[in-house]
Amino acid sequence: MNGRPDAELMALSAHGRTDAFAELVVRYQNILLNFFLRRGVSYDDGQDLAQQTFLRLWNYRKKYTPQAKFTTFLFLLAGQVSVDFYRAESRRHGLEEGLAREAETAADTTSKAGGAPADSAAGADVRRAVARLPPGLRDVVELGVFQDLPYAEVGEILGIPTGTVKSRMFNALRKLKEMLA
């Protein structure tokens, strides 16, 4: 990447240099947006989640120490933002479903059972299949395949051994193959 190293930009940010932080945002905003989009969120939600990740990064800027790669730290924060988002979505869905049950009709029941219409694009099918994976499997696919991170770094981000990353990747790919067959 062009420009100053990430660790230097974080050190400058820790001293209040917003221009250095802005350089990090420009460098990683599309990478984070793609990270969230591949997790099955809408474009608008993906932008919000990327912004929340950068807000957390700004809040942690004085605590950051360059012991690992900057991207490891960034994706760790993004993972935490993602977990918070899905928890909130789960609560919201629970409330919506409760309200829908009170007011549902036979037509509503039929439309719910039908689900979303299938996309003809293979990429959209893969995104939906990845989004349906359990979180542990989805995380390794997101980081290892879509973000092209080595298994060791994926393990560091998720706090699991490299062997566990490999076995989860194997299981995730097997499940994806079944879903897409």
NUPABA-883914 format. One record per residue: residue in one letter; x, y negated, z of N, C-alpha, C in turn. Coordinates in Angstrom, 3 decimals. Example, Ala and Ser with C-alpha at 12.3 -4.5 7.8 and 13.67 -1.06 7.14 Angstrom:
- A,13.190,5.690,7.800,12.300,4.500,7.800,13.200,3.300,7.800
- S,12.850,2.250,7.080,13.670,1.060,7.140,12.900,-0.030,7.870
***
This chain:
- M,0.845,1.198,0.000,0.000,0.000,0.000,0.872,-1.236,0.000
- N,0.400,-2.221,-0.655,1.134,-3.477,-0.699,0.941,-4.231,0.595
- G,1.840,-5.141,0.879,1.700,-5.966,2.056,2.420,-5.392,3.253
- R,2.129,-5.972,4.389,2.785,-5.579,5.631,2.249,-4.245,6.134
- P,3.073,-3.520,6.884,2.618,-2.238,7.442,1.442,-2.448,8.412
- D,0.608,-1.422,8.519,-0.576,-1.489,9.387,-0.205,-1.809,10.836
- A,0.849,-1.167,11.343,1.246,-1.383,12.739,1.628,-2.842,12.976
- E,2.291,-3.443,12.016,2.660,-4.860,12.144,1.415,-5.736,12.152
- L,0.462,-5.410,11.282,-0.787,-6.183,11.242,-1.553,-6.054,12.553
- M,-1.553,-4.861,13.133,-2.234,-4.674,14.425,-1.532,-5.463,15.529
- A,-0.194,-5.490,15.507,0.557,-6.254,16.518,0.233,-7.743,16.390
- L,0.173,-8.230,15.162,-0.187,-9.636,14.959,-1.626,-9.895,15.394
- S,-2.515,-8.950,15.117,-3.922,-9.085,15.532,-4.043,-9.138,17.045
- A,-3.209,-8.356,17.720,-3.234,-8.341,19.188,-2.900,-9.711,19.763
- H,-2.163,-10.500,18.990,-1.813,-11.855,19.424,-2.765,-12.899,18.840
- G,-3.927,-12.433,18.358,-4.968,-13.349,17.916,-4.876,-13.784,16.468
- R,-4.026,-13.177,15.684,-3.866,-13.548,14.271,-5.000,-12.932,13.450
- T,-6.029,-13.711,13.222,-7.184,-13.208,12.479,-6.851,-12.951,11.007
- D,-5.863,-13.650,10.471,-5.479,-13.407,9.078,-4.898,-12.003,8.913
- A,-4.150,-11.541,9.914,-3.586,-10.189,9.869,-4.708,-9.154,9.969
- F,-5.673,-9.420,10.831,-6.794,-8.499,10.973,-7.621,-8.476,9.684
- A,-7.808,-9.634,9.080,-8.558,-9.711,7.817,-7.874,-8.879,6.735
- E,-6.549,-8.835,6.757,-5.820,-8.019,5.791,-6.124,-6.530,6.000
- L,-6.239,-6.107,7.258,-6.618,-4.718,7.546,-8.037,-4.424,7.065
- V,-8.925,-5.370,7.286,-10.318,-5.184,6.858,-10.373,-5.009,5.341
- V,-9.717,-5.879,4.623,-9.723,-5.785,3.161,-9.114,-4.461,2.716
- R,-8.047,-4.040,3.379,-7.337,-2.811,3.006,-8.191,-1.564,3.218
- Y,-9.006,-1.549,4.275,-9.705,-0.314,4.659,-11.226,-0.358,4.567
- Q,-11.819,-1.480,4.157,-13.278,-1.559,4.168,-13.921,-0.547,3.225
- N,-13.394,-0.384,2.021,-13.995,0.570,1.083,-13.746,2.012,1.513
- I,-12.606,2.277,2.103,-12.297,3.624,2.599,-13.280,4.005,3.698
- L,-13.536,3.079,4.613,-14.493,3.356,5.692,-15.909,3.489,5.140
- L,-16.275,2.622,4.220,-17.616,2.710,3.628,-17.804,4.080,2.985
- N,-16.836,4.542,2.221,-16.927,5.865,1.599,-16.997,6.972,2.645
- F,-16.257,6.825,3.724,-16.291,7.790,4.819,-17.722,7.945,5.336
- F,-18.386,6.828,5.570,-19.748,6.882,6.097,-20.758,7.343,5.039
- L,-20.583,6.916,3.799,-21.499,7.347,2.743,-21.444,8.859,2.568
- R,-20.273,9.427,2.671,-20.143,10.875,2.526,-20.730,11.622,3.722
- R,-21.013,10.911,4.760,-21.684,11.524,5.907,-23.197,11.453,5.763
- G,-23.643,10.940,4.616,-25.072,10.980,4.320,-25.864,9.766,4.738
- V,-25.206,8.674,5.100,-25.956,7.475,5.474,-26.227,6.637,4.232
- S,-27.161,5.733,4.332,-27.468,4.833,3.219,-26.317,3.841,3.047
- Y,-26.306,3.183,1.907,-25.265,2.192,1.628,-25.285,1.083,2.684
- D,-26.484,0.589,3.011,-26.601,-0.484,3.999,-26.114,-0.021,5.372
- D,-26.518,1.187,5.768,-26.049,1.720,7.046,-24.537,1.922,7.021
- G,-24.015,2.367,5.890,-22.570,2.553,5.764,-21.816,1.254,5.949
- Q,-22.340,0.177,5.366,-21.705,-1.130,5.555,-21.765,-1.558,7.024
- D,-22.906,-1.332,7.652,-23.044,-1.676,9.073,-22.071,-0.872,9.929
- L,-21.957,0.416,9.633,-21.071,1.271,10.427,-19.609,0.895,10.215
- A,-19.248,0.536,9.005,-17.874,0.077,8.756,-17.612,-1.205,9.550
- Q,-18.574,-2.103,9.551,-18.418,-3.347,10.307,-18.300,-3.050,11.810
- Q,-19.112,-2.129,12.310,-19.020,-1.755,13.726,-17.654,-1.159,14.052
- T,-17.114,-0.384,13.117,-15.787,0.192,13.324,-14.741,-0.908,13.416
- F,-14.827,-1.900,12.539,-13.873,-3.005,12.598,-14.052,-3.834,13.864
- L,-15.285,-3.957,14.343,-15.501,-4.661,15.615,-14.831,-3.909,16.765
- R,-14.962,-2.588,16.755,-14.286,-1.799,17.787,-12.775,-1.926,17.661
- L,-12.300,-1.911,16.421,-10.867,-2.066,16.196,-10.392,-3.401,16.750
- W,-11.147,-4.456,16.514,-10.791,-5.780,17.042,-10.770,-5.750,18.568
- N,-11.764,-5.095,19.162,-11.818,-5.019,20.625,-10.668,-4.205,21.214
- Y,-10.164,-3.221,20.474,-9.070,-2.373,20.943,-7.701,-2.847,20.451
- R,-7.651,-3.979,19.771,-6.399,-4.404,19.137,-5.254,-4.566,20.128
- K,-5.535,-4.972,21.361,-4.474,-5.167,22.355,-4.028,-3.853,22.981
- K,-4.842,-2.806,22.855,-4.518,-1.503,23.431,-3.853,-0.575,22.422
- Y,-3.880,-0.932,21.153,-3.329,-0.070,20.105,-1.812,0.032,20.248
- T,-1.327,1.266,20.250,0.114,1.515,20.202,0.365,2.444,19.018
- P,1.330,2.115,18.177,1.548,2.899,16.953,2.240,4.239,17.206
- Q,1.629,5.094,18.036,2.184,6.424,18.285,1.851,7.368,17.140
- A,0.688,7.196,16.557,0.258,8.006,15.413,0.011,7.043,14.251
- K,-0.329,7.611,13.112,-0.641,6.759,11.964,-1.854,5.884,12.287
- F,-1.861,4.696,11.748,-2.966,3.776,11.959,-4.283,4.383,11.497
- T,-4.249,5.092,10.356,-5.490,5.664,9.835,-6.073,6.692,10.796
- T,-5.219,7.393,11.532,-5.716,8.339,12.535,-6.542,7.594,13.570
- F,-6.012,6.482,14.059,-6.716,5.663,15.044,-8.008,5.106,14.455
- L,-7.932,4.611,13.225,-9.108,4.019,12.574,-10.217,5.054,12.396
- F,-9.859,6.257,11.913,-10.879,7.286,11.717,-11.403,7.827,13.045
- L,-10.600,7.786,14.081,-11.085,8.157,15.409,-12.187,7.191,15.841
- L,-11.928,5.899,15.644,-12.960,4.902,15.959,-14.187,5.089,15.085
- A,-13.984,5.348,13.795,-15.109,5.554,12.875,-15.927,6.773,13.294
- G,-15.251,7.814,13.743,-15.959,8.999,14.228,-16.826,8.690,15.435
- Q,-16.292,7.865,16.348,-17.072,7.474,17.522,-18.283,6.633,17.121
- V,-18.089,5.731,16.175,-19.205,4.912,15.678,-20.255,5.814,15.036
- S,-19.797,6.813,14.301,-20.700,7.747,13.641,-21.531,8.533,14.655
- V,-20.877,9.021,15.692,-21.595,9.763,16.742,-22.656,8.873,17.379
- D,-22.294,7.640,17.699,-23.259,6.709,18.297,-24.438,6.475,17.353
- F,-24.148,6.318,16.063,-25.202,6.094,15.074,-26.160,7.283,15.025
- Y,-25.614,8.500,14.949,-26.476,9.677,14.841,-27.275,9.916,16.120
- R,-26.719,9.575,17.255,-27.494,9.663,18.505,-28.676,8.704,18.467
- A,-28.410,7.473,18.035,-29.487,6.479,17.945,-30.516,6.907,16.905
- E,-30.052,7.435,15.761,-30.970,7.912,14.724,-31.838,9.054,15.245
- S,-31.235,9.933,16.014,-31.976,11.067,16.562,-33.082,10.578,17.496
- R,-32.756,9.614,18.339,-33.770,9.056,19.236,-34.872,8.365,18.434
- R,-34.471,7.597,17.408,-35.452,6.894,16.585,-36.345,7.885,15.849
- H,-35.726,8.949,15.317,-36.508,9.971,14.616,-37.506,10.637,15.564
- G,-37.078,10.896,16.785,-37.972,11.501,17.761,-39.186,10.629,18.022
- L,-38.950,9.335,18.154,-40.064,8.405,18.356,-40.977,8.356,17.134
- E,-40.375,8.295,15.958,-41.182,8.245,14.730,-42.008,9.508,14.559
- E,-41.406,10.650,14.848,-42.136,11.910,14.703,-43.290,11.990,15.697
- G,-43.054,11.500,16.900,-44.125,11.489,17.892,-45.292,10.635,17.441
- L,-44.984,9.473,16.896,-46.040,8.601,16.394,-46.723,9.216,15.182
- A,-45.952,9.845,14.318,-46.529,10.459,13.114,-47.463,11.605,13.484
- R,-47.102,12.390,14.497,-47.962,13.508,14.912,-49.308,13.009,15.408
- E,-49.296,11.865,16.070,-50.548,11.318,16.570,-51.456,10.875,15.432
- A,-50.863,10.394,14.327,-51.672,9.818,13.252,-51.664,10.642,11.968
- E,-51.048,11.820,11.987,-50.890,12.544,10.720,-52.198,13.142,10.218
- T,-52.229,13.246,8.903,-53.360,13.879,8.226,-52.820,15.065,7.443
- A,-53.683,15.790,6.801,-53.235,16.935,6.009,-52.288,16.492,4.894
- A,-52.520,15.351,4.296,-51.641,14.852,3.234,-50.258,14.532,3.776
- D,-50.212,13.964,4.985,-48.920,13.661,5.598,-48.146,14.950,5.856
- T,-48.810,15.973,6.330,-48.161,17.238,6.623,-47.577,17.851,5.359
- T,-48.339,17.803,4.262,-47.866,18.350,2.996,-46.653,17.590,2.491
- S,-46.675,16.256,2.580,-45.541,15.479,2.064,-44.294,15.690,2.903
- K,-44.452,15.914,4.214,-43.286,16.178,5.059,-42.654,17.505,4.699
- A,-43.465,18.489,4.423,-42.935,19.818,4.108,-42.177,19.807,2.796
- G,-42.553,18.925,1.888,-41.890,18.862,0.592,-40.484,18.317,0.665
- G,-40.196,17.452,1.608,-38.867,16.885,1.732,-38.573,15.917,0.606
- A,-37.285,15.573,0.493,-36.858,14.616,-0.529,-36.758,15.304,-1.882
- P,-37.109,14.613,-2.951,-36.974,15.219,-4.276,-35.510,15.499,-4.590
- A,-35.298,16.583,-5.335,-33.927,16.981,-5.653,-33.333,16.050,-6.689
- D,-32.084,15.687,-6.493,-31.348,14.886,-7.467,-30.785,15.805,-8.520
- S,-30.720,15.331,-9.733,-30.146,16.160,-10.783,-28.632,16.093,-10.761
- A,-28.057,15.082,-10.169,-26.602,14.928,-10.139,-25.991,15.878,-9.119
- A,-24.963,16.610,-9.555,-24.297,17.560,-8.662,-23.674,16.863,-7.467
- G,-23.149,15.668,-7.669,-22.530,14.929,-6.568,-23.519,14.629,-5.457
- A,-24.723,14.279,-5.829,-25.745,13.993,-4.820,-26.114,15.265,-4.069
- D,-26.155,16.399,-4.769,-26.433,17.679,-4.109,-25.354,18.001,-3.083
- V,-24.111,17.770,-3.455,-23.000,18.047,-2.535,-23.076,17.127,-1.332
- R,-23.341,15.826,-1.558,-23.445,14.886,-0.430,-24.542,15.311,0.535
- R,-25.687,15.715,-0.017,-26.782,16.148,0.863,-26.401,17.418,1.613
- A,-25.740,18.341,0.937,-25.343,19.588,1.591,-24.344,19.307,2.707
- V,-23.385,18.450,2.456,-22.400,18.104,3.495,-23.105,17.430,4.668
- A,-24.058,16.564,4.389,-24.788,15.877,5.456,-25.582,16.858,6.318
- R,-25.964,18.021,5.756,-26.737,19.013,6.516,-25.851,19.948,7.342
- L,-24.538,19.886,7.145,-23.649,20.738,7.935,-23.685,20.313,9.398
- P,-23.440,21.252,10.306,-23.312,20.863,11.716,-22.155,19.859,11.859
- P,-22.230,18.963,12.838,-21.228,17.898,12.959,-19.775,18.392,12.967
- G,-19.470,19.470,13.656,-18.097,19.959,13.710,-17.565,20.365,12.357
- L,-18.401,20.995,11.545,-17.996,21.400,10.202,-17.968,20.204,9.257
- R,-18.965,19.339,9.400,-19.045,18.161,8.530,-17.817,17.268,8.730
- D,-17.383,17.111,9.964,-16.239,16.244,10.251,-14.972,16.715,9.554
- V,-14.704,18.025,9.579,-13.480,18.501,8.933,-13.565,18.337,7.417
- V,-14.746,18.513,6.836,-14.899,18.311,5.392,-14.703,16.839,5.053
- E,-15.332,15.971,5.830,-15.211,14.534,5.589,-13.758,14.086,5.604
- L,-13.046,14.477,6.634,-11.673,14.004,6.787,-10.694,14.771,5.899
- G,-10.848,16.085,5.830,-9.894,16.904,5.087,-10.076,16.850,3.582
- V,-11.331,16.823,3.124,-11.593,16.847,1.686,-11.782,15.434,1.145
- F,-12.754,14.713,1.679,-13.090,13.418,1.112,-12.062,12.338,1.436
- Q,-11.445,12.405,2.631,-10.422,11.414,2.975,-9.020,11.932,2.678
- D,-8.923,13.202,2.260,-7.665,13.808,1.841,-6.583,13.733,2.925
- L,-6.982,13.969,4.168,-6.026,13.967,5.268,-5.513,15.379,5.502
- P,-4.249,15.524,5.897,-3.726,16.858,6.215,-4.432,17.434,7.445
- Y,-4.481,18.773,7.516,-5.174,19.429,8.617,-4.651,18.978,9.983
- A,-3.346,18.766,10.106,-2.779,18.340,11.387,-3.356,16.993,11.814
- E,-3.506,16.081,10.867,-4.068,14.773,11.194,-5.562,14.871,11.497
- V,-6.259,15.728,10.769,-7.683,15.956,11.049,-7.831,16.474,12.482
- G,-6.981,17.418,12.856,-7.016,17.956,14.216,-6.746,16.894,15.261
- E,-5.798,16.004,14.962,-5.482,14.925,15.902,-6.661,13.974,16.066
- I,-7.306,13.635,14.954,-8.459,12.728,15.002,-9.604,13.349,15.789
- L,-9.861,14.637,15.536,-11.004,15.302,16.176,-10.657,15.875,17.548
- G,-9.372,15.880,17.894,-8.958,16.413,19.200,-9.046,17.929,19.266
- I,-8.754,18.599,18.147,-8.807,20.064,18.094,-7.513,20.585,17.469
- P,-7.160,21.848,17.742,-5.949,22.415,17.142,-6.080,22.562,15.621
- T,-4.940,22.575,14.958,-4.909,22.713,13.504,-5.577,24.018,13.065
- G,-5.372,25.093,13.820,-6.009,26.370,13.492,-7.529,26.271,13.505
- T,-8.059,25.507,14.436,-9.505,25.303,14.504,-9.988,24.511,13.294
- V,-9.190,23.534,12.866,-9.535,22.772,11.663,-9.632,23.719,10.477
- K,-8.655,24.615,10.347,-8.639,25.553,9.222,-9.849,26.478,9.252
- S,-10.184,27.007,10.425,-11.326,27.921,10.496,-12.641,27.180,10.251
- R,-12.747,25.953,10.753,-13.962,25.173,10.498,-14.085,24.829,9.016
- M,-12.958,24.524,8.382,-12.979,24.225,6.955,-13.448,25.455,6.172
- F,-12.929,26.624,6.526,-13.334,27.863,5.869,-14.837,28.069,6.024
- N,-15.338,27.930,7.254,-16.769,28.116,7.512,-17.614,27.056,6.811
- A,-17.137,25.819,6.787,-17.879,24.750,6.129,-17.996,25.014,4.636
- L,-16.894,25.411,4.017,-16.922,25.675,2.581,-17.809,26.874,2.252
- R,-17.807,27.885,3.124,-18.685,29.036,2.929,-20.151,28.604,3.010
- K,-20.488,27.798,4.012,-21.870,27.335,4.160,-22.285,26.442,2.979
- L,-21.378,25.575,2.531,-21.686,24.720,1.392,-21.953,25.560,0.152
- K,-21.153,26.594,-0.041,-21.352,27.475,-1.191,-22.732,28.115,-1.131
- E,-23.132,28.563,0.064,-24.461,29.166,0.234,-25.570,28.153,-0.048
- M,-25.401,26.925,0.474,-26.423,25.893,0.298,-26.575,25.502,-1.167
- L,-25.472,25.472,-1.885,-25.486,24.999,-3.264,-25.793,26.100,-4.273
- A,-25.805,27.364,-3.788,-26.062,28.496,-4.706,-27.522,28.524,-5.154
***
